[in-house]
Amino acid sequence: MGRSMTFGEYLRACRLKAGFGLRTFAEAAELKPSNLCAIEYGRQPPPQREAVLARIADALGLPQASRERRRLFDLAAKHRPGTLPPDVATFAGRTPGIPVLLRTIENKRLTHQDLERLTEYVNRQLGKRAR
């Protein structure tokens, strides 16, 4: 199986899929074209500020709760191991129960498969309460 995409590769693929040239997209996302190019080719790290990532996602037309938007944020955070994606960090910081939940998950030593099943369970049971 091949390696996973970097943030820059994913950003470039999304930009091209959306039909943007580099300069046009840079303007739409309020970035310098040279910085965008450097990010796409891995010469500059992904932005880490939520506002910048949100501008990029919005310029790409990625819906708020879409898998593509989450992947963009996740790949940006992956560049700095040990950090949460900015949108997740913001949510965790304002939601009192999250630290307890994360500690419980850590203490139970859940596997990746366990976490996938837990996610499916939450989506099935609580998905009806979508915002």
C-alpha positions in Angstrom: 0.0 0.0 0.0 1.3 3.5 -0.9 2.2 6.2 1.6 -0.5 8.7 2.6 -0.7 12.2 1.1 0.9 15.1 2.8 -1.0 18.2 3.5 0.5 20.0 0.5 -0.3 17.1 -1.8 -3.8 17.0 -0.6 -4.3 20.8 -0.8 -3.0 20.7 -4.4 -5.3 17.9 -5.4 -8.3 19.7 -3.9 -7.3 22.9 -5.5 -7.0 21.3 -9.0 -10.2 19.3 -8.5 -12.0 22.6 -7.7 -10.6 24.1 -10.9 -8.3 26.7 -9.4 -5.0 27.9 -10.7 -2.4 28.6 -8.1 -2.6 32.4 -8.2 -6.4 32.5 -8.3 -6.7 30.2 -5.4 -4.0 32.0 -3.4 -6.0 35.2 -3.8 -9.2 33.5 -2.8 -7.6 32.0 0.3 -5.8 35.2 1.2 -2.3 33.6 0.8 0.8 34.7 -1.1 1.1 32.5 -4.2 4.8 31.8 -3.4 3.8 30.6 0.1 1.0 28.4 -1.3 3.4 26.9 -3.8 5.9 26.2 -1.0 3.2 24.6 1.1 2.0 22.4 -1.8 5.5 21.1 -2.5 6.5 20.6 1.1 9.1 23.4 1.3 7.0 25.2 3.9 4.9 23.5 6.7 1.1 23.6 6.7 -0.6 26.5 8.4 -1.5 25.7 12.0 -4.0 28.5 12.8 -7.6 27.5 12.6 -8.6 30.8 10.8 -6.1 30.2 8.0 -7.1 26.6 7.5 -10.8 27.7 7.5 -10.0 30.2 4.8 -8.4 27.5 2.7 -11.2 25.1 3.2 -13.8 27.8 2.5 -12.0 28.8 -0.7 -12.0 25.2 -1.8 -15.7 25.0 -1.1 -15.4 22.2 1.5 -18.6 22.1 3.6 -18.2 22.6 7.4 -18.7 19.0 8.5 -17.4 17.2 5.4 -14.8 14.4 5.5 -12.6 16.5 3.1 -12.5 19.5 5.4 -11.7 17.3 8.4 -8.9 15.6 6.4 -7.4 19.0 5.5 -7.3 20.0 9.2 -6.0 16.5 10.2 -3.2 16.6 7.7 -2.1 20.0 8.9 -1.9 18.8 12.5 -0.1 15.6 11.4 2.8 17.7 10.4 3.4 18.4 14.1 3.1 15.2 16.0 1.4 15.5 19.3 -0.9 18.3 18.2 -4.6 18.2 17.7 -6.2 19.6 14.6 -7.1 23.3 15.4 -10.8 22.7 15.1 -10.6 19.7 17.5 -8.4 21.6 19.9 -10.9 24.5 20.0 -13.8 22.1 20.6 -11.9 20.2 23.3 -11.0 23.5 25.0 -14.6 24.6 25.4 -16.1 21.2 26.2 -15.6 20.2 29.8 -16.1 16.4 29.3 -13.5 15.9 26.6 -10.5 15.5 28.9 -12.3 12.9 30.9 -13.3 11.0 27.8 -9.8 11.1 26.4 -8.3 9.9 29.6 -10.8 7.0 29.7 -10.0 6.0 26.2 -6.3 6.1 27.0 -6.7 4.1 30.3 -8.7 1.4 28.5 -6.0 1.2 25.8 -8.5 1.1 23.0 -7.1 -0.1 19.7 -7.7 1.7 16.4 -10.5 -0.8 15.6 -12.1 -0.2 19.0 -12.0 3.6 18.3 -13.7 3.0 14.9 -16.4 0.9 16.5 -16.9 3.6 19.2 -17.2 6.3 16.5 -19.7 4.2 14.6 -21.7 3.6 17.8 -21.8 7.4 18.6 -22.8 8.2 15.1 -25.6 5.6 15.2 -26.9 6.4 18.6 -26.5 10.2 18.7 -26.5 11.0 15.0 -30.2 11.8 15.2 -29.3 14.9 17.3 -27.3 16.5 14.4 -27.1 20.2 14.7 
